[in-house]
Structure formats: C-alpha cells, structure tokens
Amino acid sequence: MIYRGQIKNGHIVLDDAAVLPEGAQVQVEVVASQSAPEVAGEAPTLFERLKPVVGAAKGLPPDASENVDHYLYGHPKQ
C-alpha cells in the first residue's frame, strides 16, 4: 500500500489519516518535485563553494594553520 505525504519540520506527515501499527516497518521514497531541495550529489561540494576564497588570505604567519588557537585566542603554540 502506498501513502503519500511530505516533510514538515523534519517529520514525515502523511496526506491521509493512515493508521499504522506501532513498530511497522516502512520504506520512504523521495519523489522529486520542483519545490524539492537539491538531492545530494547535485549540489556543489564544499570545495566548489569555497573555491573563490581558497588561498585568498595574505600576510599570515607560516604556522597559522597549526597554531590557529594561539593567534586567535592566545593559547600556547602547539
């Protein structure tokens, strides 16, 4: 049997008032629609989104990546 619904506040809400027994196993299939957010794999990767700023910082100490907490918060160097 197929029940249709949608995601609201992170929960599946069925369109029809279906009564399912507690512990029933279900299978969820995402149906693409124009208003659906991008499916994983179609969205740009984190690197692709940050590519314009990679390497843009200038004048940093050579050990900035290793001692970021020292330079930001004054913690001892590593």
C-alpha positions as CSV (number, residue, x, y, z in Angstrom):
1,M,0.0,0.0,0.0
2,I,1.3,3.5,-0.8
3,Y,0.7,6.5,1.4
4,R,1.7,10.0,0.2
5,G,2.9,12.8,2.3
6,Q,5.5,15.5,2.8
7,I,8.2,16.6,5.2
8,K,7.2,19.3,7.7
9,N,9.6,20.4,10.4
10,G,11.8,17.4,9.8
11,H,9.0,14.8,10.2
12,I,7.0,12.8,7.6
13,V,3.4,13.9,7.6
14,L,1.0,11.7,5.6
15,D,-1.7,13.3,3.5
16,D,-4.3,10.7,4.5
17,A,-5.0,9.8,8.1
18,A,-3.4,6.4,7.9
19,V,-3.4,4.1,11.0
20,L,-0.2,2.0,11.1
21,P,0.6,-0.4,13.9
22,E,3.4,0.6,16.3
23,G,6.7,-0.7,15.1
24,A,5.6,-1.2,11.5
25,Q,8.5,-1.1,9.0
26,V,8.1,1.4,6.3
27,Q,10.1,2.4,3.2
28,V,10.4,6.1,2.2
29,E,11.0,7.0,-1.4
30,V,11.7,10.7,-2.2
31,V,9.6,11.9,-5.2
32,A,11.3,14.8,-7.0
33,S,9.2,17.9,-7.4
34,Q,10.0,21.5,-8.5
35,S,9.9,22.7,-4.9
36,A,12.1,19.9,-3.5
37,P,15.6,20.9,-2.4
38,E,18.6,19.6,-4.3
39,V,19.4,15.9,-3.9
40,A,22.8,15.0,-2.6
41,G,25.3,14.8,-5.4
42,E,23.6,17.6,-7.4
43,A,24.6,20.4,-5.1
44,P,28.1,21.8,-5.4
45,T,30.7,20.3,-3.0
46,L,32.1,22.3,-0.1
47,F,35.3,22.8,-2.0
48,E,33.4,24.1,-5.1
49,R,31.5,26.6,-2.9
50,L,34.7,27.8,-1.1
51,K,37.0,27.7,-4.2
52,P,36.8,31.5,-4.7
53,V,38.3,32.2,-1.3
54,V,40.8,29.3,-1.1
55,G,44.3,30.8,-0.7
56,A,43.0,34.4,-0.5
57,A,44.4,35.2,3.0
58,K,47.7,37.1,2.7
59,G,50.3,38.0,5.3
60,L,49.6,35.2,7.7
61,P,52.4,33.6,9.8
62,P,53.7,30.4,8.2
63,D,52.4,28.2,11.1
64,A,48.9,29.8,11.2
65,S,47.1,26.6,10.3
66,E,48.9,24.7,13.1
67,N,48.6,27.4,15.7
68,V,45.2,29.0,14.9
69,D,44.2,28.9,18.6
70,H,47.3,30.7,19.6
71,Y,46.7,33.5,17.0
72,L,43.0,33.8,17.7
73,Y,42.7,33.2,21.5
74,G,46.3,33.4,22.9
75,H,46.6,29.7,23.7
76,P,50.1,28.2,23.8
77,K,51.6,27.2,20.5
78,Q,51.5,23.6,19.5
